[in-house]
Amino acid sequence: MQKRQFTSQQLSELSLPVIKRLMAHPKVKAAKTIMMYYSLADEVNTHEAIEQLRTSGKTVLLPAVISNTDMELRHYESAADLQGGFFDIMEPVGRLFYDYESIDVAVIPGMSFDLQHNRLGRGKGYYDRFLKLIPEAYKIGVCFDFQKMPGIPADPHDVKVDEVI
């Protein structure tokens, strides 16, 4: 895995241009409701972007894993509302969010993305199952440039993203 050759500081620095492109994206700028992810140490760091989106008046939603197969969305209010959940991922404890049709943009992490917008996750299928519930949301895959591949394995049940940044 190429990510292992980088220190956490280097990954944090590599995150900056990715997040800059994300925050400048017209769909993100226009969105009222955005599904984000609270990044792990080896993912594009989204922590500051989440705060910026929230303070700019957008509704920010974060996933919380609720079982071995499913996740739900909760409102993000502040970092103080996060607690360690499944897989030691920081998850919100705020209000549940049910109005999936109002989600304008979903920002999705991945271990790898390809030129056809296929996504390789961590193998549990949480995002593939959940993304089927929000077909109208514009899905933006977020990864480091070295995680972009010409092609990756994809199954019929895998959900593609609309764009990769």
TAURJO-V64029 format. One record per pair of residues at least 6 apart in sequence whose ideal C-beta (glycine too) atoms are under 7 Angstrom apart, sorted by the first residue. I is the first residue (numbers start at 1). GAP is how many residues later the second one is. Records with the same first field share a line. If there is no record, write none. Layout:
I = GAP / GAP
This chain:
2 = 144
3 = 8 / 39
6 = 8
8 = 33
11 = 31
12 = 33
14 = 130
15 = 29 / 30
18 = 26 / 124 / 126 / 147
19 = 25 / 30
21 = 144
22 = 6 / 27 / 85 / 118 / 120 / 143
23 = 26 / 29
25 = 115
27 = 78 / 111
28 = 6 / 77
31 = 27 / 73 / 74
32 = 26 / 27 / 72
33 = 25 / 26 / 28 / 69 / 70 / 71
34 = 19 / 24 / 26 / 27 / 70 / 71 / 73
35 = 26 / 38 / 68 / 71 / 72 / 102
36 = 10 / 14 / 24 / 26 / 71
37 = 9 / 25 / 26 / 70 / 72
38 = 8 / 9 / 12 / 24 / 44 / 51 / 52
39 = 6 / 7 / 8 / 70
40 = 49
43 = 66
44 = 98 / 99 / 100
50 = 10 / 26
53 = 7
54 = 6 / 22
59 = 16
60 = 16
61 = 12 / 13 / 14 / 15 / 36
62 = 12 / 14 / 29 / 30
63 = 8 / 10 / 67
64 = 7 / 8 / 10 / 21 / 27 / 28
65 = 6 / 20 / 21 / 61
66 = 6
69 = 60
70 = 59
71 = 55 / 59
72 = 24
73 = 24
74 = 18 / 19 / 20 / 21 / 22 / 23
75 = 17 / 19 / 20 / 22
76 = 16 / 18
77 = 17
81 = 11 / 12 / 13
82 = 8 / 9 / 10
83 = 8 / 10
84 = 6
85 = 6
100 = 33 / 34
101 = 35
103 = 31 / 34
104 = 33 / 34
105 = 32 / 33 / 35
106 = 25 / 28 / 31 / 33
107 = 33 / 35
108 = 11 / 19 / 31 / 32 / 33 / 34 / 53
109 = 33
110 = 9 / 10 / 11 / 31 / 33
111 = 9 / 10 / 11 / 36
112 = 8 / 31 / 35 / 37 / 40
113 = 6 / 28 / 30 / 34 / 35 / 48 / 51
114 = 35 / 36 / 37 / 38
115 = 35 / 36
117 = 24 / 43 / 44 / 45 / 47
118 = 34 / 36 / 40 / 42
119 = 22 / 39 / 42
120 = 32
121 = 6
128 = 29 / 30 / 31
131 = 8 / 28
132 = 27
138 = 24
139 = 22 / 23
140 = 21 / 22 / 23 / 25
141 = 20 / 23
142 = 23
143 = 21
148 = 16
